[in-house]
Amino acid sequence: MRAFAAAWPDPAFMHQLGAQLRWRHLTVLLERLDEPSLRDWYAAQTVEHGWSRNVLEHQVMAQLHARVGTAPSNFHSHLPAPDSELAQQLTRDPTSSTTSI
């Protein structure tokens, strides 16, 4: 509990993301990530995509944060906003699962 309190001293985290995550997800974030901004990013992605603990751990180990949005494309200049984002997601690395198992 002390590690948890030290990692997320801002009470707003508990109201926004922390309350939506299970304890096992939080322990993965605490054990695998030292940088607070990365912990927050993975917490937000976990909530948004509904990742299981195993998927979260896989994404952390595969360094998803470094790969998101790195594929070059012209989708944003040739498609309307909702379609360009969908097209970009469809062309992601197939080894990186962003859905629940």
C-alpha positions in Angstrom: 0.0 0.0 0.0 2.9 2.4 0.7 4.3 1.8 -2.8 0.9 2.5 -4.2 0.6 5.7 -2.3 4.1 6.8 -3.3 3.5 6.0 -6.9 0.2 7.9 -7.1 0.2 10.7 -4.5 -2.5 12.6 -6.4 -5.9 11.7 -5.1 -7.4 12.5 -8.5 -5.9 9.3 -9.9 -8.1 7.2 -7.6 -11.2 9.0 -8.8 -10.3 8.9 -12.5 -8.4 5.7 -13.3 -7.4 3.9 -10.2 -11.0 3.2 -9.2 -11.6 1.6 -12.5 -8.6 -0.8 -12.3 -8.3 -4.0 -10.4 -5.6 -4.5 -7.8 -3.8 -7.0 -10.0 -3.6 -4.4 -12.8 -2.2 -1.8 -10.4 0.5 -4.2 -9.1 1.6 -4.8 -12.7 1.9 -1.1 -13.2 3.9 -0.7 -10.0 6.2 -3.6 -10.5 7.0 -3.1 -14.2 7.1 0.7 -14.7 9.3 3.2 -12.8 8.2 6.3 -14.7 5.0 7.9 -13.5 3.9 9.2 -16.9 4.2 5.7 -18.4 2.2 4.2 -15.5 -0.5 6.7 -16.1 -0.5 6.1 -19.8 -0.8 2.3 -19.4 -3.5 2.8 -16.8 -5.5 5.0 -19.2 -5.0 2.5 -22.0 -6.1 -0.4 -19.8 -9.3 1.4 -18.9 -10.0 2.5 -22.5 -9.4 -0.9 -24.0 -10.5 -3.2 -21.2 -7.2 -5.1 -21.1 -6.9 -8.1 -18.8 -3.9 -8.2 -16.5 -2.1 -10.6 -18.9 -2.7 -8.2 -21.8 -1.5 -5.3 -19.8 1.7 -7.1 -18.8 2.3 -8.1 -22.4 1.8 -4.5 -23.6 4.2 -3.2 -21.0 6.9 -5.8 -21.8 6.4 -5.2 -25.6 6.7 -1.4 -25.0 3.5 -0.5 -26.7 3.9 3.2 -25.7 7.0 3.4 -28.0 5.2 1.9 -31.0 1.8 3.6 -30.9 1.4 6.0 -33.8 4.8 5.4 -35.2 3.8 3.8 -38.5 3.9 6.4 -41.3 0.6 6.9 -43.1 -1.3 9.5 -45.0 -4.7 8.5 -43.5 -5.1 11.8 -41.7 -4.7 13.9 -44.8 -6.9 11.7 -47.1 -9.7 10.5 -44.8 -12.1 12.2 -42.4 -11.2 12.1 -38.7 -13.1 9.0 -37.5 -12.2 7.0 -40.6 -8.5 8.0 -40.5 -8.2 6.9 -36.9 -9.9 3.6 -37.6 -7.6 3.0 -40.6 -4.6 3.7 -38.5 -5.7 1.2 -35.8 -6.3 -1.5 -38.5 -2.7 -1.2 -39.7 -1.2 -1.6 -36.3 1.4 -4.3 -35.6 -0.6 -7.5 -35.4 1.6 -8.8 -32.6 0.3 -6.1 -30.3 -3.1 -7.0 -29.1 -5.2 -4.1 -27.8 -8.3 -6.1 -27.0 -9.1 -8.2 -24.0 -8.3 -11.9 -23.9 
